[in-house]
């Protein structure tokens, strides 16, 4: 029997995020065991930026619940992530886990290419903000095979599965887990490198009226252009200098680059400290009493 791991980025029990993951599980045709993790319940501490997880045994020095999550992700055959929208963005529990993402590099072989899907849930139609982008980024940066991400709407617990759109989205994502992602809609501009559909519009030197706009994909950070040919949009992007997840080789190369920064820091330590030392006494820190 295969195992589906559901990461619920919502503190609400029996809320829309939880039941949507369970509906995806019900839609799977094969024999699947569902294991669930509610991220807000866990002790996932902020990253210390110490980079110890990149060297030696490649384990984080903090003693919290991160190893539990990593173990379940490694053992699972597929992943599904659900995040509710809080103030136009994904619940912070998902980003806090992603902030510890350097720890994923110790498990490249186990995580790379693992089938995964996600859902962004908002209570009001059109007010999902950047929640889908956060979910897309999470699925890519955990090194999984991102097979689909849907936006569904529902404010009250269970509302997400009322009507047609929610159940249809669940069936679509279940099918993607078992059979692979569907061919993207050609009418929706997407990054040809990563499939992302969120872009930043950059200052462009193209003459007015050319129909070409310089852009950056907000999922993989690759720059390119968006062109309007009078009938549809065409997106072209170019790999950046440090792609993080476009290929397994890119991921390994980025890991080696991160590890090399230790030696670079040691070589430039005196120069760098001279810069930071000049700001040592600037400003007053505001902290809780008795700390």
The 8 nearest C-alpha neighbors of each residue, nearest first, counted from 0:
[[1, 30, 31, 32, 2, 29, 76, 3],
 [0, 2, 31, 76, 32, 30, 3, 75],
 [3, 1, 32, 75, 76, 31, 33, 4],
 [2, 4, 33, 77, 78, 75, 32, 76],
 [5, 3, 78, 34, 35, 75, 33, 79],
 [4, 6, 35, 79, 80, 78, 34, 7],
 [7, 5, 80, 36, 35, 37, 8, 79],
 [6, 8, 37, 81, 9, 38, 36, 17],
 [9, 7, 82, 38, 93, 92, 81, 37],
 [8, 10, 11, 7, 83, 82, 39, 16],
 [9, 11, 39, 12, 8, 37, 40, 38],
 [12, 10, 14, 9, 13, 17, 15, 16],
 [11, 13, 14, 10, 17, 9, 15, 37],
 [14, 12, 17, 18, 11, 15, 156, 157],
 [13, 15, 156, 11, 12, 17, 16, 18],
 [14, 16, 18, 156, 17, 157, 19, 159],
 [17, 15, 81, 19, 14, 18, 7, 82],
 [16, 18, 20, 15, 19, 14, 13, 7],
 [17, 19, 21, 15, 20, 16, 22, 13],
 [20, 18, 22, 16, 21, 17, 15, 23],
 [19, 21, 23, 22, 18, 17, 5, 24],
 [22, 20, 18, 24, 19, 23, 25, 17],
 [21, 23, 19, 25, 24, 20, 18, 26],
 [24, 22, 169, 26, 20, 173, 21, 25],
 [23, 25, 21, 22, 26, 27, 20, 33],
 [26, 24, 22, 23, 27, 21, 28, 173],
 [27, 25, 23, 24, 170, 173, 28, 22],
 [28, 26, 24, 173, 25, 29, 23, 174],
 [29, 27, 26, 30, 25, 177, 31, 174],
 [28, 30, 27, 31, 177, 1, 0, 26],
 [29, 31, 0, 1, 28, 32, 27, 2],
 [32, 30, 1, 2, 0, 29, 33, 3],
 [31, 33, 2, 3, 1, 34, 0, 30],
 [34, 32, 3, 2, 4, 31, 35, 24],
 [35, 33, 4, 5, 3, 32, 36, 2],
 [36, 34, 5, 4, 6, 33, 37, 7],
 [35, 37, 6, 38, 7, 5, 34, 4],
 [38, 36, 7, 40, 39, 8, 6, 35],
 [37, 39, 8, 40, 41, 92, 36, 7],
 [40, 38, 41, 92, 10, 37, 9, 8],
 [41, 39, 38, 37, 42, 10, 36, 43],
 [42, 40, 38, 39, 43, 64, 37, 63],
 [41, 43, 64, 63, 44, 40, 65, 39],
 [44, 42, 41, 64, 65, 63, 96, 45],
 [43, 45, 42, 46, 63, 95, 61, 96],
 [46, 44, 47, 95, 43, 98, 99, 96],
 [45, 47, 48, 99, 98, 44, 49, 95],
 [46, 48, 49, 45, 50, 61, 44, 99],
 [49, 47, 46, 50, 51, 45, 99, 98],
 [48, 50, 47, 51, 52, 46, 60, 59],
 [51, 49, 52, 48, 53, 54, 101, 47],
 [52, 50, 53, 49, 54, 59, 57, 60],
 [51, 53, 57, 58, 59, 50, 54, 102],
 [54, 52, 57, 51, 50, 258, 55, 101],
 [55, 53, 57, 51, 52, 56, 258, 50],
 [54, 56, 57, 53, 52, 51, 58, 105],
 [55, 57, 58, 54, 52, 53, 105, 51],
 [58, 56, 52, 53, 54, 55, 105, 51],
 [59, 57, 52, 56, 60, 102, 51, 53],
 [58, 60, 52, 61, 51, 102, 57, 62],
 [61, 59, 58, 62, 51, 52, 49, 47],
 [62, 60, 59, 63, 44, 47, 65, 58],
 [63, 61, 60, 64, 59, 65, 66, 44],
 [62, 64, 42, 65, 61, 43, 44, 66],
 [65, 63, 67, 42, 66, 43, 41, 68],
 [64, 66, 68, 67, 63, 43, 69, 42],
 [67, 65, 69, 68, 64, 70, 63, 71],
 [68, 66, 70, 64, 65, 69, 71, 63],
 [67, 69, 65, 71, 66, 70, 72, 64],
 [68, 70, 66, 72, 71, 67, 73, 65],
 [69, 71, 73, 67, 68, 72, 66, 74],
 [70, 72, 74, 68, 73, 69, 75, 67],
 [73, 71, 69, 75, 70, 74, 68, 4],
 [72, 74, 70, 71, 75, 109, 69, 110],
 [75, 73, 71, 72, 70, 76, 2, 109],
 [76, 74, 2, 72, 77, 73, 4, 3],
 [75, 77, 2, 1, 3, 74, 113, 78],
 [78, 76, 114, 3, 75, 115, 113, 4],
 [79, 77, 115, 4, 3, 5, 114, 116],
 [78, 80, 116, 5, 117, 115, 6, 4],
 [79, 81, 117, 6, 5, 7, 118, 116],
 [82, 80, 118, 16, 7, 117, 8, 119],
 [83, 81, 8, 119, 89, 120, 16, 90],
 [84, 82, 120, 89, 121, 90, 119, 9],
 [83, 85, 89, 121, 88, 87, 127, 120],
 [84, 86, 88, 87, 90, 89, 83, 91],
 [85, 87, 88, 84, 128, 89, 127, 90],
 [88, 86, 128, 127, 85, 84, 129, 126],
 [89, 87, 130, 129, 84, 85, 86, 128],
 [88, 90, 130, 84, 82, 83, 85, 91],
 [89, 91, 92, 85, 83, 93, 84, 8],
 [90, 92, 94, 93, 95, 89, 8, 85],
 [93, 91, 95, 39, 90, 94, 38, 8],
 [94, 92, 96, 91, 95, 8, 90, 97],
 [95, 93, 97, 91, 96, 92, 98, 90],
 [94, 96, 98, 92, 97, 93, 91, 45],
 [97, 95, 94, 93, 98, 99, 92, 43],
 [96, 98, 94, 100, 99, 95, 93, 137],
 [99, 97, 95, 100, 96, 94, 46, 45],
 [100, 98, 97, 96, 46, 101, 102, 95],
 [101, 99, 97, 102, 98, 103, 96, 141],
 [100, 102, 103, 104, 99, 52, 53, 98],
 [101, 103, 100, 104, 52, 105, 99, 58],
 [102, 104, 101, 100, 105, 106, 141, 107],
 [105, 103, 106, 107, 102, 101, 254, 100],
 [104, 106, 103, 57, 107, 102, 53, 58],
 [107, 105, 104, 109, 103, 108, 110, 73],
 [108, 106, 104, 110, 111, 109, 105, 103],
 [107, 109, 106, 111, 110, 105, 112, 104],
 [110, 108, 106, 107, 73, 111, 113, 74],
 [111, 109, 107, 113, 108, 142, 143, 106],
 [110, 112, 142, 143, 107, 113, 108, 109],
 [111, 113, 144, 143, 114, 110, 142, 145],
 [112, 114, 143, 144, 110, 111, 77, 115],
 [115, 113, 144, 77, 176, 143, 112, 78],
 [116, 114, 78, 145, 79, 77, 144, 146],
 [117, 115, 79, 147, 146, 148, 145, 172],
 [118, 116, 148, 80, 79, 81, 134, 147],
 [117, 119, 149, 81, 148, 150, 80, 120],
 [118, 120, 150, 131, 82, 130, 83, 81],
 [119, 121, 83, 151, 152, 150, 84, 82],
 [122, 120, 152, 127, 84, 123, 83, 153],
 [121, 123, 154, 153, 152, 124, 120, 126],
 [122, 124, 126, 121, 125, 152, 153, 154],
 [125, 123, 126, 152, 122, 121, 127, 151],
 [124, 126, 127, 123, 128, 121, 152, 122],
 [127, 125, 128, 123, 124, 87, 121, 122],
 [126, 128, 121, 87, 130, 125, 84, 129],
 [129, 127, 87, 126, 130, 88, 125, 84],
 [128, 130, 88, 132, 131, 87, 127, 133],
 [131, 129, 88, 89, 133, 132, 128, 127],
 [130, 132, 134, 119, 133, 129, 135, 150],
 [131, 133, 135, 129, 130, 134, 136, 197],
 [134, 132, 136, 130, 131, 135, 137, 89],
 [133, 135, 137, 131, 136, 132, 138, 117],
 [136, 134, 132, 138, 133, 137, 131, 139],
 [137, 135, 133, 139, 134, 138, 218, 140],
 [136, 138, 134, 140, 139, 135, 133, 141],
 [139, 137, 135, 136, 141, 140, 145, 143],
 [140, 138, 136, 142, 137, 141, 143, 145],
 [139, 141, 142, 137, 138, 136, 244, 143],
 [140, 142, 143, 139, 138, 137, 103, 110],
 [143, 141, 111, 140, 139, 110, 244, 112],
 [142, 144, 113, 112, 111, 141, 145, 139],
 [143, 145, 112, 114, 113, 115, 146, 142],
 [146, 144, 115, 143, 138, 147, 116, 139],
 [147, 145, 180, 116, 115, 175, 144, 179],
 [146, 148, 116, 145, 180, 172, 117, 149],
 [147, 149, 117, 118, 116, 135, 150, 146],
 [148, 150, 118, 119, 151, 168, 117, 147],
 [149, 151, 119, 118, 120, 131, 152, 148],
 [152, 150, 120, 165, 149, 119, 121, 159],
 [151, 153, 121, 122, 120, 159, 124, 123],
 [152, 154, 159, 122, 158, 155, 121, 151],
 [153, 155, 122, 158, 156, 121, 152, 123],
 [154, 156, 158, 153, 157, 122, 15, 159],
 [157, 155, 14, 15, 158, 154, 13, 159],
 [158, 156, 159, 15, 160, 155, 14, 18],
 [159, 157, 153, 161, 155, 160, 156, 154],
 [158, 160, 153, 157, 165, 161, 152, 15],
 [161, 159, 165, 158, 166, 157, 162, 19],
 [162, 160, 158, 159, 163, 165, 157, 166],
 [161, 163, 164, 160, 165, 166, 159, 158],
 [162, 164, 165, 166, 167, 161, 160, 168],
 [165, 163, 167, 166, 168, 162, 151, 160],
 [164, 166, 160, 168, 167, 159, 163, 151],
 [167, 165, 169, 168, 160, 164, 163, 170],
 [168, 166, 170, 164, 169, 165, 163, 171],
 [167, 169, 171, 165, 166, 170, 164, 172],
 [170, 168, 23, 166, 172, 171, 167, 173],
 [171, 169, 173, 167, 168, 172, 26, 174],
 [170, 172, 168, 174, 169, 173, 167, 175],
 [171, 173, 175, 169, 174, 170, 168, 176],
 [174, 172, 170, 176, 23, 175, 27, 171],
 [173, 175, 171, 177, 172, 176, 178, 170],
 [176, 174, 179, 180, 172, 178, 173, 177],
 [177, 175, 173, 174, 179, 114, 178, 172],
 [176, 178, 174, 175, 179, 173, 27, 28],
 [177, 179, 175, 174, 176, 180, 173, 181],
 [180, 178, 175, 176, 177, 146, 181, 174],
 [179, 181, 146, 175, 147, 182, 178, 176],
 [180, 182, 183, 179, 175, 146, 147, 178],
 [181, 183, 184, 180, 185, 179, 146, 147],
 [184, 182, 185, 181, 187, 180, 194, 189],
 [183, 185, 186, 187, 182, 188, 181, 189],
 [184, 186, 187, 183, 188, 182, 189, 231],
 [185, 187, 184, 188, 231, 232, 183, 189],
 [186, 188, 185, 184, 189, 196, 183, 232],
 [189, 187, 232, 234, 196, 186, 233, 190],
 [190, 188, 196, 194, 195, 191, 187, 234],
 [189, 191, 194, 195, 192, 193, 234, 196],
 [192, 190, 194, 193, 189, 236, 235, 234],
 [191, 193, 190, 194, 236, 245, 238, 237],
 [194, 192, 195, 190, 191, 219, 245, 218],
 [193, 195, 190, 189, 191, 192, 196, 183],
 [196, 194, 190, 189, 193, 218, 197, 216],
 [195, 197, 189, 188, 190, 194, 198, 187],
 [198, 196, 217, 195, 216, 132, 218, 199],
 [199, 197, 216, 217, 215, 214, 200, 196],
 [200, 198, 215, 214, 201, 216, 217, 197],
 [199, 201, 214, 213, 198, 215, 202, 212],
 [202, 200, 214, 213, 203, 199, 215, 212],
 [203, 201, 213, 204, 200, 212, 214, 205],
 [202, 204, 213, 205, 201, 212, 206, 211],
 [205, 203, 206, 202, 213, 207, 212, 211],
 [204, 206, 203, 207, 209, 211, 212, 213],
 [207, 205, 209, 208, 204, 203, 211, 210],
 [208, 206, 209, 205, 210, 211, 204, 203],
 [207, 209, 210, 206, 211, 205, 212, 227],
 [210, 208, 211, 207, 206, 205, 212, 226],
 [209, 211, 227, 208, 226, 212, 228, 207],
 [212, 210, 226, 209, 225, 224, 227, 213],
 [213, 211, 225, 224, 203, 214, 226, 210],
 [212, 214, 224, 201, 203, 223, 200, 225],
 [215, 213, 200, 201, 224, 223, 199, 222],
 [214, 216, 222, 199, 198, 221, 220, 217],
 [217, 215, 198, 220, 221, 218, 219, 197],
 [216, 218, 220, 198, 197, 219, 215, 199],
 [217, 219, 216, 195, 136, 220, 132, 135],
 [218, 220, 221, 216, 217, 193, 242, 195],
 [221, 219, 216, 217, 218, 215, 222, 239],
 [222, 220, 216, 239, 238, 219, 215, 237],
 [223, 221, 215, 236, 214, 237, 216, 220],
 [224, 222, 236, 235, 214, 213, 237, 215],
 [223, 225, 213, 214, 235, 212, 234, 226],
 [226, 224, 234, 212, 211, 233, 213, 214],
 [225, 227, 211, 233, 210, 232, 224, 228],
 [226, 228, 232, 210, 229, 231, 233, 211],
 [229, 227, 230, 231, 226, 232, 210, 233],
 [230, 228, 227, 231, 232, 210, 226, 233],
 [229, 231, 228, 227, 232, 186, 233, 226],
 [232, 230, 227, 228, 229, 233, 186, 226],
 [233, 231, 227, 226, 188, 228, 225, 234],
 [232, 234, 226, 225, 227, 188, 231, 235],
 [235, 233, 225, 224, 188, 190, 226, 189],
 [234, 236, 223, 224, 225, 191, 233, 190],
 [237, 235, 223, 222, 221, 190, 224, 234],
 [238, 236, 221, 222, 223, 239, 235, 192],
 [239, 237, 221, 242, 240, 236, 222, 192],
 [238, 240, 221, 241, 242, 237, 222, 220],
 [239, 241, 242, 238, 221, 243, 237, 253],
 [242, 240, 239, 243, 253, 249, 238, 252],
 [243, 241, 239, 249, 244, 240, 245, 238],
 [244, 242, 250, 249, 241, 253, 245, 219],
 [243, 245, 250, 246, 242, 249, 142, 140],
 [244, 246, 242, 243, 249, 193, 247, 192],
 [247, 245, 249, 248, 244, 250, 243, 242],
 [246, 248, 250, 249, 251, 244, 245, 111],
 [249, 247, 251, 246, 250, 252, 245, 244],
 [250, 248, 252, 246, 247, 251, 243, 242],
 [251, 249, 247, 253, 243, 244, 248, 252],
 [250, 252, 254, 248, 253, 249, 255, 247],
 [253, 251, 249, 255, 254, 250, 248, 256],
 [254, 252, 256, 250, 255, 251, 249, 257],
 [253, 255, 251, 257, 252, 256, 250, 258],
 [254, 256, 258, 252, 253, 257, 259, 251],
 [257, 255, 253, 259, 258, 254, 252, 260],
 [256, 258, 254, 260, 255, 259, 253, 261],
 [257, 259, 255, 256, 260, 261, 254, 53],
 [260, 258, 256, 261, 257, 262, 255, 263],
 [261, 259, 263, 257, 258, 262, 264, 256],
 [262, 260, 264, 259, 263, 258, 265, 257],
 [261, 263, 265, 264, 260, 259, 266, 258],
 [262, 264, 260, 266, 261, 265, 267, 259],
 [265, 263, 267, 261, 262, 266, 268, 260],
 [264, 266, 268, 262, 263, 267, 261, 269],
 [267, 265, 263, 264, 268, 262, 269, 270],
 [268, 266, 264, 270, 265, 269, 271, 263],
 [267, 269, 265, 271, 264, 270, 266, 272],
 [268, 270, 272, 271, 267, 273, 266, 265],
 [271, 269, 273, 267, 268, 272, 274, 266],
 [272, 270, 268, 274, 273, 269, 267, 275],
 [271, 273, 275, 269, 274, 270, 276, 268],
 [272, 274, 270, 276, 271, 275, 269, 277],
 [273, 275, 272, 271, 276, 277, 270, 278],
 [274, 276, 272, 277, 278, 273, 271, 279],
 [277, 275, 279, 273, 278, 274, 272, 280],
 [276, 278, 275, 279, 274, 273, 280, 281],
 [279, 277, 276, 281, 275, 280, 274, 282],
 [278, 280, 276, 277, 281, 275, 282, 274],
 [281, 279, 278, 282, 277, 283, 276, 284],
 [280, 282, 278, 279, 283, 277, 284, 276],
 [283, 281, 280, 284, 279, 278, 285, 277],
 [282, 284, 285, 281, 280, 286, 279, 278],
 [283, 285, 286, 282, 281, 287, 280, 279],
 [286, 284, 283, 287, 288, 282, 290, 289],
 [285, 287, 284, 288, 290, 289, 283, 282],
 [288, 286, 290, 289, 285, 284, 283, 282],
 [287, 289, 290, 286, 285, 284, 283, 282],
 [288, 290, 287, 286, 285, 284, 283, 282],
 [289, 288, 287, 286, 285, 284, 283, 45]]
